[in-house]
């Protein structure tokens, strides 16, 4: 999941600006969008409008591993409210996180939850400064469906970006590590198209023994038994492609 968060500084800033704008439509909230690997909570990323000092403390101390809000979200699929005085799950042990968060005016909140197919937990938490006499549930309730949909859309945007980045990295890696030369790729491509050695020699304007020489090198480099085996493997790796000049 680490590549999920390898975006550039500008990309991260643009994403936060997008979230700032989206959340502002629902009211004067502070927010935290988190993605956690459910198999390893140490793999966590946070985009937040909380005070940066609090976010830094949270990350440095790996509070996601003991945060009652996170631990509750792991067991739920529906959104839920929480505050410093009300246990959100009686089975969870008390935590001193709330007392630390209170120093940054974080005492009550509402968390939306999403579990994806890659074993990630996505959370969107909204909070109101404790000096405001506003019931957060009253403000959230009319927009619960829209906020849940916002979380889904935001998370899909992030994971789509991750898949594209991972695919590009994989493609670049394949090119960089490809042991075959351009000519060997040409020979193997035409062989995969059903051409005989003689036909490939005519297409490439070389002698048949040159084609056999290249095939021998291909088989040796790939550690396979014959050209057919090499073609099958390259096809599985999606590396048998038309040669462009």
Beta strands, then each sheet from edge to edge (+ up, - down):
strand 1: 30-37
strand 2: 40-48
strand 3: 80-83
strand 4: 108-115
strand 5: 120-127
sheet 1: 2+ 1- 5+ 4- 3+
end
